[in-house]
């Protein structure tokens, strides 16, 4: 599916970067709050989306290889990439830990961007005792498949986010593809970081304008700055369209990872390093399921 150069079509890219937003903001209270206030203009472009898919066939305790999953076979037949996410999706006791881990992974813009080149399928371990027995020690588990079926596993047992390892697996699986997934993710990711900074500055100036009621001098200054930012935004969007015109993505999944009760990351205070790596641990308050 060719991505068209319209704003509506641009929204097929997906998800937020909370930890990176925290890094780009000053300390204190504003820092803690800002990590959850990533603009939708950004989260809609760098998110991770998956479709729920059936796991491999089972026969008693026997489980077929993941390469036999229909999504993987279909992608391979078209010489395309696949990413499976194997997780106990409806385990209420661990739901918040799962959501925290998923949210930490979004700290790396390039991770979500690279996933747009993959057919992404989520397999729920809770639907099969045989599957659960086979994979529960590794789960949550991501498995990337090259177009030829070569597998790259990234276990995140204990809900410990390993974004750097997952990004490396995606790079290996997509090695040799045209255009290079790694190159596009890096270039587009930089553009999104620039866009984030612009949107953050615009929000700041809009606040200054609202607080300058009755002060024509401050209002004029704010209006002038907003005009400059609007021009800069158009340049970023134009560059975005140029980049998107060179790539083709598979259809995006329906389920966005890392949403707490339908609101991204609200109340989550998990740490991260901007690479999608962070702590883990089970338990905590229950979160929403998606």
C-alpha positions as CSV (number, residue, x, y, z in Angstrom):
1,X,0.0,0.0,0.0
2,X,1.6,3.3,-1.1
3,X,1.4,6.0,1.5
4,X,-0.2,9.1,-0.1
5,X,1.1,12.6,0.5
6,X,-1.8,13.8,2.5
7,X,-2.2,14.6,6.2
8,X,-4.8,11.9,6.6
9,X,-2.6,9.3,5.1
10,X,0.3,10.3,7.3
11,X,-1.7,9.2,10.3
12,X,-1.1,5.5,9.4
13,X,2.2,5.8,11.1
14,X,2.0,5.0,14.7
15,X,3.1,5.8,18.6
16,X,4.5,7.9,21.5
17,X,7.9,8.5,23.0
18,X,7.4,9.4,26.6
19,X,10.9,8.9,27.9
20,X,12.5,10.9,25.2
21,X,10.1,13.7,25.8
22,X,11.1,13.7,29.4
23,X,14.8,13.9,28.4
24,X,14.1,16.9,26.3
25,X,12.5,18.9,29.1
26,X,13.9,20.5,32.1
27,X,13.8,19.0,35.6
28,X,11.3,19.3,38.4
29,X,7.5,18.9,38.1
30,X,7.4,19.9,34.4
31,X,9.8,17.1,33.6
32,X,7.5,14.5,35.2
33,X,4.4,15.8,33.6
34,X,5.8,16.3,30.1
35,X,6.7,12.7,29.5
36,X,2.9,11.9,29.4
37,X,2.0,14.9,27.3
38,X,3.6,13.9,24.0
39,X,1.5,15.5,21.2
40,X,-0.7,13.2,19.2
41,X,1.0,14.6,16.1
42,X,4.0,12.6,17.2
43,X,2.4,9.5,18.7
44,X,0.3,9.0,15.6
45,X,3.5,8.7,13.6
46,X,5.9,6.6,15.7
47,X,3.6,4.1,17.5
48,X,3.6,0.3,17.6
49,X,0.4,-1.3,16.3
50,X,-0.4,-5.1,16.2
51,X,-3.2,-7.3,15.0
52,X,-4.3,-10.2,17.1
53,X,-3.5,-13.5,15.3
54,X,-3.8,-17.2,16.0
55,X,-0.7,-19.0,17.4
56,X,0.9,-22.0,15.8
57,X,-1.1,-25.3,15.7
58,X,-0.9,-27.5,18.8
59,X,-1.3,-31.3,19.3
60,X,-1.4,-32.0,23.0
61,X,1.8,-30.6,24.4
62,X,3.3,-30.4,20.9
63,X,3.5,-26.9,19.3
64,X,4.3,-26.2,15.7
65,X,7.0,-23.7,14.8
66,X,6.2,-20.0,14.8
67,X,7.2,-19.9,11.1
68,X,3.9,-21.9,10.4
69,X,1.8,-19.0,11.7
70,X,-0.4,-17.8,8.8
71,X,0.7,-14.2,9.1
72,X,4.3,-15.3,8.8
73,X,3.7,-17.6,5.9
74,X,1.7,-15.0,4.0
75,X,4.3,-12.3,4.5
76,X,7.1,-14.7,3.4
77,X,5.2,-15.6,0.2
78,X,5.2,-11.9,-0.6
79,X,8.9,-11.5,0.3
80,X,7.9,-9.3,3.3
81,X,8.8,-8.9,6.9
82,X,6.9,-10.2,10.0
83,X,7.1,-9.4,13.7
84,X,5.3,-11.6,16.3
85,X,4.6,-10.5,19.8
86,X,3.9,-13.4,22.2
87,X,2.4,-12.4,25.5
88,X,-0.1,-13.4,28.1
89,X,-2.4,-10.6,27.0
90,X,-5.2,-11.0,29.5
91,X,-3.2,-11.9,32.7
92,X,-4.8,-9.3,35.0
93,X,-2.2,-9.8,37.7
94,X,0.5,-8.6,35.3
95,X,-1.4,-6.2,33.0
96,X,0.2,-3.1,34.5
97,X,3.7,-4.5,34.2
98,X,3.0,-5.4,30.6
99,X,1.7,-2.0,29.8
100,X,4.6,-0.4,31.5
101,X,7.1,-2.5,29.4
102,X,5.3,-1.6,26.2
103,X,5.3,2.1,27.1
104,X,9.0,2.0,27.8
105,X,9.6,0.5,24.3
106,X,8.0,3.6,22.8
107,X,10.9,5.8,24.1
108,X,12.8,4.9,20.9
109,X,11.2,6.7,17.9
110,X,13.1,4.5,15.5
111,X,11.7,1.3,17.0
112,X,8.1,2.1,16.2
113,X,9.1,3.5,12.8
114,X,11.0,0.4,11.8
115,X,8.0,-1.8,12.8
116,X,5.9,-0.1,10.1
117,X,7.8,-2.2,7.6
118,X,6.7,-5.4,9.3
119,X,3.4,-7.3,9.4
120,X,2.9,-7.2,13.2
121,X,0.9,-9.9,14.9
122,X,0.2,-10.5,18.6
123,X,-0.3,-14.0,20.0
124,X,-2.1,-14.4,23.3
125,X,-0.5,-17.2,25.4
126,X,-3.6,-17.3,27.5
127,X,-5.6,-19.0,24.8
128,X,-3.5,-22.2,24.8
129,X,-2.0,-24.2,27.6
130,X,0.5,-25.8,25.2
131,X,1.6,-22.4,23.9
132,X,1.9,-21.1,27.4
133,X,4.0,-24.0,28.6
134,X,6.3,-23.6,25.5
135,X,6.9,-19.9,25.7
136,X,6.0,-18.6,29.2
137,X,9.6,-18.6,30.4
138,X,10.6,-16.2,27.5
139,X,7.4,-14.2,27.3
140,X,6.8,-11.4,26.6
141,X,8.7,-12.5,23.5
142,X,9.2,-10.7,20.2
143,X,10.2,-12.7,17.2
144,X,11.2,-10.9,13.9
145,X,11.2,-12.8,10.6
146,X,13.2,-12.0,7.5
147,X,11.5,-12.4,4.1
148,X,13.2,-15.8,3.9
149,X,12.0,-16.9,7.3
150,X,15.1,-16.4,9.4
151,X,14.1,-15.8,13.0
152,X,15.4,-13.3,15.5
153,X,14.2,-13.7,19.1
154,X,14.1,-11.0,21.8
155,X,12.7,-12.3,25.1
156,X,11.6,-9.8,27.7
157,X,10.9,-12.1,30.6
158,X,9.9,-10.3,33.8
159,X,8.5,-7.5,31.7
160,X,11.9,-5.9,31.3
161,X,11.9,-3.7,28.2
162,X,14.8,-4.4,25.8
163,X,14.2,-1.8,23.1
164,X,17.8,-1.8,21.9
165,X,17.9,-5.5,21.4
166,X,14.5,-5.4,19.7
167,X,15.7,-2.7,17.3
168,X,18.8,-4.7,16.6
169,X,16.7,-7.7,15.8
170,X,14.5,-5.7,13.4
171,X,17.6,-4.4,11.7
172,X,19.0,-7.9,11.2
173,X,15.7,-9.2,9.9
174,X,15.3,-6.4,7.4
175,X,19.0,-6.4,6.3
176,X,19.2,-6.2,2.5
177,X,15.7,-4.8,2.0
178,X,15.1,-1.8,-0.2
179,X,14.9,0.9,1.0
180,X,17.0,0.1,4.0
181,X,14.6,0.0,7.0
182,X,17.4,1.1,9.4
183,X,18.3,4.1,7.3
184,X,14.7,5.2,6.9
185,X,13.9,4.8,10.6
186,X,16.9,6.9,11.6
187,X,16.2,9.7,9.1
188,X,12.4,9.8,9.8
189,X,13.0,9.5,13.5
190,X,15.3,12.6,13.4
191,X,12.5,14.5,11.6
192,X,10.0,13.5,14.2
193,X,12.3,14.7,17.0
194,X,12.6,18.1,15.2
195,X,8.8,18.1,14.9
196,X,8.4,17.4,18.6
197,X,10.6,20.3,19.5
198,X,8.6,22.6,17.3
199,X,5.3,21.5,18.7
200,X,6.7,21.9,22.3
201,X,7.8,25.4,21.4
202,X,4.5,26.3,19.8
203,X,2.7,25.2,22.9
204,X,4.9,27.4,25.0
205,X,4.3,30.4,22.8
206,X,0.6,29.8,22.7
207,X,0.6,29.9,26.5
208,X,2.5,33.1,26.5
209,X,0.0,34.6,24.1
210,X,-2.9,33.6,26.3
211,X,-1.2,35.2,29.3
212,X,-0.4,38.4,27.4
213,X,-4.0,39.6,27.4
214,X,-4.0,43.4,27.2
215,X,-0.3,43.7,26.5
216,X,-0.1,44.5,22.7
217,X,3.7,44.3,22.7
218,X,3.8,40.8,24.0
219,X,0.9,39.7,21.8
220,X,2.6,41.0,18.7
221,X,5.8,39.2,19.7
222,X,4.0,35.9,20.3
223,X,2.0,36.2,17.0
224,X,5.2,36.8,15.1
225,X,6.8,33.7,16.7
226,X,3.8,31.6,15.9
227,X,4.0,32.6,12.3
228,X,7.6,31.5,12.1
229,X,6.7,28.2,13.7
230,X,3.9,27.7,11.3
231,X,6.3,28.2,8.4
232,X,8.8,25.8,10.0
233,X,6.0,23.2,10.5
234,X,5.1,23.3,6.8
235,X,8.7,22.6,5.9
236,X,8.8,19.6,8.2
237,X,5.6,18.2,6.8
238,X,6.8,18.7,3.2
239,X,10.0,16.8,4.0
240,X,7.9,14.1,5.7
241,X,5.9,13.7,2.5
242,X,9.0,13.4,0.5
243,X,10.4,10.7,2.7
244,X,7.1,8.7,2.8
245,X,6.7,8.9,-0.9
246,X,9.8,6.6,-1.2
247,X,8.5,3.7,0.9
248,X,5.6,1.2,1.0
249,X,4.2,-0.1,4.3
250,X,1.9,-3.1,5.0
251,X,-1.4,-2.4,6.5
252,X,-1.1,-1.1,10.1
253,X,-2.4,-3.2,13.0
254,X,-5.5,-2.2,15.0
255,X,-4.2,-2.4,18.5
256,X,-1.7,0.2,19.8
257,X,0.7,-1.1,22.4
258,X,1.3,0.7,25.8
259,X,-2.1,2.2,26.4
260,X,-3.2,2.5,30.0
261,X,-7.0,2.2,30.1
262,X,-7.1,3.9,26.7
263,X,-4.9,6.8,27.8
264,X,-1.2,6.5,26.9
265,X,1.0,6.0,29.9
266,X,-1.0,8.2,32.3
267,X,0.2,7.5,35.8
268,X,3.1,5.3,34.8
269,X,6.4,6.4,36.4
270,X,8.6,3.7,34.9
271,X,12.1,4.8,34.0
272,X,13.8,4.4,30.7
273,X,16.8,5.7,28.8
274,X,15.3,6.9,25.5
275,X,16.3,3.7,23.7
276,X,13.2,1.7,24.9
277,X,15.2,0.0,27.6
278,X,13.9,0.0,31.2
279,X,13.3,-1.8,34.4
280,X,10.7,-4.5,34.8
281,X,8.9,-6.3,37.6
282,X,5.4,-7.8,37.9
283,X,2.4,-6.6,39.9
284,X,1.3,-3.1,40.7
285,X,-2.2,-1.7,40.0
286,X,-4.2,-3.1,37.2
287,X,-4.2,-1.3,33.9
288,X,-6.4,-1.4,30.9
289,X,-6.1,-4.0,28.3
290,X,-6.0,-3.3,24.5
